[in-house]
Every structure is written in structure tokens, then in C-alpha cells.
Amino acid sequence: MDIQIREVNREDFDGVFSLFKQLWPDKQLYKEDMFTVYSRGLEGNNDKYICAVYDGKVIGFCAIAFMNSFWQEGRIAYIYAMVVDEVLKGQGIGTRLLNEAYSIAGVQGCKKIELDSGFHREAAHKFYEKNSYVKRAYLFSKDIT
């Protein structure tokens, strides 16, 4: 299987959106709003989006943000979305996306890479632990609008 890992472009959005529907099957997704967020990430300097492509189809996606961290006393990378097509999981695609994220984070001068994952995503938790991630915090959120 010849899989390419590369930065995304605007034309990849439909494929990425399909993956988001797999990632959040119980969430109502609004394509126009998602495209706005996607476009902002492409145009900004604090985000990098990468994808896995096979036979012209987007089969994996990873969104990375870069920020300063007092806790880490330096710059960190934060993976805020990561998904691989359900049909193709277990074939090393997620690992390849993570490896590319590590390379990008290194170029950005990051000391650490972090992410969060929903409680229900137990298979993802095992994947991250297998890739040397350590559970070290809770994520709290609150709607403000």
C-alpha cells in the first residue's frame, strides 16, 4: 500500500470532513462551519494540517497547533484532531502521521507534543500509550456562548 503523508490543501477538505464524521459519529457537523475552521488553520501560522493519502483519497488526518507552555518552559505542539479511516486502522497510518507530527514539531522548536482524547475512544488510548504517550491530566471544558 503506497501511502503518502503530506500537508493538506483546500481540495482535501471533503475527504477530511468524511473522516471527521467517523471521528464524531454522534455529533451534528456543519460543513460550512468546519470549512471555516479548516481554512483558518491553513492560513494561520500556529497550525499545521497533515494527511495520509492513498490512491488519491484522504485516509488519515492530523491537526497540530503550536504554543508556548509555562508548564514545559518552552514551546509545545498540541494535536487537536487525529483520525484514520475506520476501514484502514491497524496498518501503521496513525503511526506515520504521528512521526510526521514529531518532525514538524521539532522544526518548530517544540519540547513536547500533547493531545487529548475522548473517554470513549479506548482503542485510541491504547494506540497513544503504545506510542509512549503518558496520561497526565484531565481536560475540562465549558460552553461560553
Secondary structure, DSSP 8 states (H G I E B T S, - for coil): --EEEEE--GGGHHHHHHHHHHHSTTS---HHHHHHHHHHHHHSSSEEEEEEEETTEEEEEEEEEEEEETTTTEEEEEEEEEEE-GGGTTSSHHHHHHHHHHHHHHHTTEEEEEE---TT-HHHHHHHHHTT-------------
